[in-house]
Amino acid sequence: MSSTGAARHRSRAERAAVDQGSGFEAVFLDPVGQAVQQRWADAAMTVAFEDLAPVSAFPVVPGRRWGPGLWWSATTGRHVAAGSNAMRTQLMVLDRDADVTGLAGRPVRLLWRNRRGQVRSWVPQLFARRADGTALLADCPGHPGAGGERAVKAAEAVAQACADVGWTYRRIPPLDDVLAANLKWLAGYRHPRNAGRPGLMAAVGEAFTRPRPLIEGTEAVGDPIEVLPCVFHALWHGRLTADLDTPLHERLLVGPQGWSDPSKKEGGAR
């Protein structure tokens, strides 16, 4: 949809929200790309937002180093629209979450009226479907003050809309640089092809039944050139565990799924 067409549609939708009275409304594109507006409570219960295209395009900001693009999701095997580096980073986090079953970028616009009766709208950047059928709507600001007062007020409204239907809304803060770098590295091995030849994943799991340095377990299985992609694939998918708050290196302790490095618990809970 062109920017002019999107603005025209948004204007019509906002007028409709006024006509229909108070409460939240949802605007989204159906599978054939036609704009649909429904009462939010109805749409949240019936619409598979994880399967929908963005209701409006991500803006292109001149001078920004990273613009809109696509993220290939290991969870769904499909691409997800991403509008910024901060959003792509949070997509990596959600793509590793075993409780997440679906992902989409900007699939729904929420409409509501403020206390003055003025119509307001907001398009959350991320949608994540959970295994229990509930969902997360999220924004991924590059810094705490991103979006200004409008974003803060919109966050309050969208959080209420989500609470009304048993969902969650979050403004997700940026990740620590080390964790983000580690996830970016492991994400390069998220595709199933990195599981390697038949039997290799099982051998990798057996090698790390007890925690040991990454390179030691890798060499116990075979040639690191063949085995390391499988190890990184297993770390991405949570079949192996390591402290990703520490830079990845060959002596990093790697253990089985669910293992926690006891040395990291000293001084209280993390």
C-alpha positions in Angstrom: 0.0 0.0 0.0 1.4 3.5 -0.9 2.0 6.1 1.8 -0.9 8.2 0.3 -3.2 5.1 0.3 -2.2 4.2 3.8 -2.9 7.7 5.1 -6.3 7.7 3.3 -7.2 4.3 4.8 -6.0 5.4 8.3 -8.2 8.5 8.1 -11.2 6.3 7.2 -10.5 3.9 10.0 -10.1 6.7 12.5 -13.5 8.2 11.5 -15.0 4.7 11.8 -13.6 4.4 15.3 -15.3 7.6 16.3 -18.6 6.5 14.7 -18.5 3.2 16.6 -18.0 4.7 20.0 -15.5 4.0 22.7 -13.2 1.0 23.1 -10.4 -0.4 21.0 -10.6 -1.3 17.3 -8.2 -3.3 15.2 -7.2 -2.6 11.6 -5.3 -5.3 9.6 -4.9 -6.7 6.2 -6.6 -10.0 5.4 -4.7 -12.7 3.5 -5.5 -11.1 0.1 -4.3 -7.7 1.2 -7.7 -6.0 1.9 -8.0 -3.8 4.9 -10.4 -5.0 7.6 -11.5 -3.2 10.7 -13.0 -5.1 13.7 -13.7 -4.6 17.3 -10.4 -5.4 19.0 -11.8 -8.0 21.4 -13.2 -10.0 18.4 -10.1 -9.7 16.3 -7.8 -10.8 19.1 -9.8 -14.0 19.5 -10.3 -14.9 15.9 -7.5 -13.4 13.7 -4.2 -15.3 13.1 -2.1 -12.1 13.1 1.1 -14.2 12.8 0.1 -15.1 9.3 -0.6 -11.5 8.1 1.5 -8.9 6.3 2.4 -5.6 7.9 -0.7 -3.3 8.1 1.7 -0.4 7.1 5.2 -0.3 5.9 8.1 0.3 8.2 9.5 3.9 7.7 12.8 4.4 6.0 14.8 7.0 7.9 17.5 8.8 5.9 21.0 8.4 7.4 20.1 5.4 9.6 22.7 2.6 9.2 20.1 -0.2 9.2 16.7 0.1 7.5 13.7 -2.2 7.0 14.4 -5.8 6.0 13.4 -9.4 6.5 14.3 -11.9 9.2 14.1 -15.6 8.4 12.4 -17.3 11.4 13.6 -20.7 12.5 10.3 -21.0 14.4 8.1 -20.6 11.4 10.3 -21.2 8.4 9.1 -17.9 7.0 10.3 -14.3 6.8 9.3 -11.6 9.2 9.4 -7.9 8.4 11.8 -6.0 10.6 12.0 -2.2 10.7 15.2 -1.6 12.7 18.3 -3.2 14.1 16.7 -3.1 17.6 13.7 -4.9 16.3 15.8 -7.5 14.5 17.6 -8.2 17.8 14.4 -8.8 19.6 13.2 -11.1 16.8 16.3 -13.1 17.5 15.3 -13.4 21.2 11.7 -14.4 20.4 12.8 -16.8 17.6 14.8 -18.8 20.2 11.9 -18.9 22.7 10.4 -22.4 22.8 7.1 -20.9 23.9 6.7 -18.8 20.8 4.9 -20.5 17.8 4.4 -17.5 15.5 5.9 -14.1 14.6 4.9 -11.1 12.6 6.0 -7.5 12.1 3.4 -4.7 12.4 0.3 -6.9 11.6 -2.2 -4.7 13.4 -3.1 -1.1 14.0 -5.0 -0.3 17.2 -7.5 2.6 17.4 -9.0 4.2 20.5 -10.2 7.5 21.9 -8.4 9.4 24.6 -10.0 11.1 27.5 -10.8 14.1 25.3 -12.6 11.9 22.8 -9.8 12.3 20.2 -9.0 9.3 18.1 -5.5 7.9 18.5 -3.8 5.0 16.8 -0.6 2.9 17.2 1.0 0.0 15.3 3.1 -2.2 17.6 6.3 -3.4 15.9 6.2 -7.0 16.9 3.6 -9.7 17.3 4.5 -13.1 18.9 2.0 -15.9 19.3 2.5 -18.1 22.4 1.9 -21.9 22.6 -1.2 -21.3 24.8 -2.8 -19.2 22.2 -2.2 -15.8 23.9 0.1 -13.3 22.3 2.7 -10.5 22.9 2.6 -7.2 21.2 5.8 -5.3 21.5 7.8 -2.2 20.5 11.6 -2.2 20.3 12.9 1.3 21.0 16.6 1.8 20.3 16.8 3.8 23.5 14.5 4.4 26.5 13.2 7.8 25.3 12.5 6.8 21.7 9.2 8.0 20.4 8.7 10.6 23.0 5.5 11.3 24.9 3.3 9.9 22.1 5.0 6.5 22.4 4.6 6.6 26.2 0.9 7.3 26.0 0.4 4.8 23.2 2.2 2.1 25.3 -0.3 2.7 28.1 -3.3 2.3 25.8 -1.9 -0.7 24.0 -1.0 -2.4 27.3 -4.6 -1.9 28.4 -5.9 -3.3 25.2 -3.8 -6.4 25.6 -4.7 -6.8 29.2 -8.4 -6.7 28.2 -7.9 -9.9 26.1 -5.4 -11.7 28.2 -2.4 -10.7 26.1 0.8 -8.8 27.0 2.4 -5.6 25.7 6.0 -4.6 26.3 8.4 -1.9 25.3 11.5 -4.2 25.2 14.8 -2.5 26.1 17.9 -3.1 24.0 20.0 -6.1 24.9 23.4 -6.0 26.4 26.0 -5.7 23.7 27.7 -9.0 24.5 24.5 -11.0 24.6 23.3 -9.3 21.3 26.6 -10.2 19.6 26.4 -13.8 20.8 22.9 -14.2 19.6 23.7 -12.7 16.2 26.6 -15.2 15.8 24.4 -18.2 16.8 21.6 -17.0 14.6 23.8 -17.5 11.6 23.5 -21.3 12.4 19.8 -21.4 13.1 18.8 -23.0 9.8 18.2 -26.8 9.9 21.0 -27.5 7.5 23.5 -26.8 10.2 22.3 -29.8 12.2 24.6 -31.7 9.8 24.6 -35.4 8.7 22.3 -37.9 10.4 23.5 -38.8 13.9 25.7 -35.8 14.3 23.3 -33.9 16.6 22.9 -36.9 18.8 26.7 -37.3 19.0 27.0 -33.6 20.0 24.4 -34.0 22.7 26.3 -37.0 24.1 29.6 -35.1 24.0 28.2 -32.4 26.3 26.2 -34.6 28.7 28.6 -33.2 31.3 29.6 -29.5 31.0 33.0 -29.0 29.3 34.8 -26.4 27.2 33.3 -25.8 23.8 36.3 -26.9 21.8 36.9 -29.9 24.0 33.4 -31.3 23.4 33.6 -30.4 19.7 36.9 -32.2 19.1 35.5 -35.3 21.0 32.9 -35.6 18.2 35.2 -35.0 15.2 36.6 -32.4 12.9 35.7 -29.0 14.3 35.0 -27.7 10.7 32.1 -30.2 10.5 31.1 -30.3 14.2 31.1 -26.6 15.2 28.1 -25.6 13.0 26.1 -28.3 14.7 27.2 -27.2 18.2 26.2 -23.6 17.4 22.9 -24.8 15.9 22.3 -26.8 19.2 23.1 -23.7 21.3 20.7 -21.5 19.2 17.9 -24.0 19.7 18.6 -24.6 23.4 19.6 -28.2 23.0 22.9 -27.2 24.6 23.4 -24.4 27.2 26.1 -21.8 27.8 26.4 -18.5 29.5 25.7 -16.1 26.6 26.4 -13.1 28.8 30.0 -14.0 28.3 31.7 -13.6 24.9 31.8 -16.8 22.9 35.2 -18.4 22.9 36.7 -21.9 22.6 37.0 -22.5 26.3 33.4 -21.4 27.2 31.7 -24.0 29.3 28.9 -25.7 27.4 26.5 -28.1 29.0 23.2 -30.0 28.3 19.8 -28.5 27.9 18.8 -26.7 31.2 22.3 -26.7 32.7 23.3 -23.6 34.6 26.9 -22.6 35.4 27.2 -22.7 39.2 29.9 -20.0 39.2 27.4 -17.5 37.8 25.1 -17.9 40.8 27.5 -16.6 43.3 26.4 -13.3 44.9 22.7 -14.0 44.4 20.3 -14.6 41.7 21.1 -13.2 38.2 
